[in-house]
């Protein structure tokens, strides 16, 4: 579930490395920090739900692990170039894609 927290310390322990080493390796492999990666996964999931359901934007944001709707809207716009409502109005192409 997107709302289930998973700390860096837990991920580092599972990978058998220190917190610092895990974060350095993660960024080297993905090009993103673990937090940035999680936010991007959550945003792609939200974009898919916007295209596939008529659920309210606030419900989708909460289900995808965003506790603050204004932060969700800010991240969404920065990633896709439009608001969640604008994306919902676009054709039903599979995410991720940019609005503009």
Secondary structure, DSSP 4 states (H G I P E B T S, - for coil): -TTS---HHHHHHHHTS-HHHHHHHHHHHHSS-HHHHHHHHHHHHHHHHHHH----HHHHHHHTT-S-HHHHHHHHHHHHSS-HHHHHHS--PPSS----
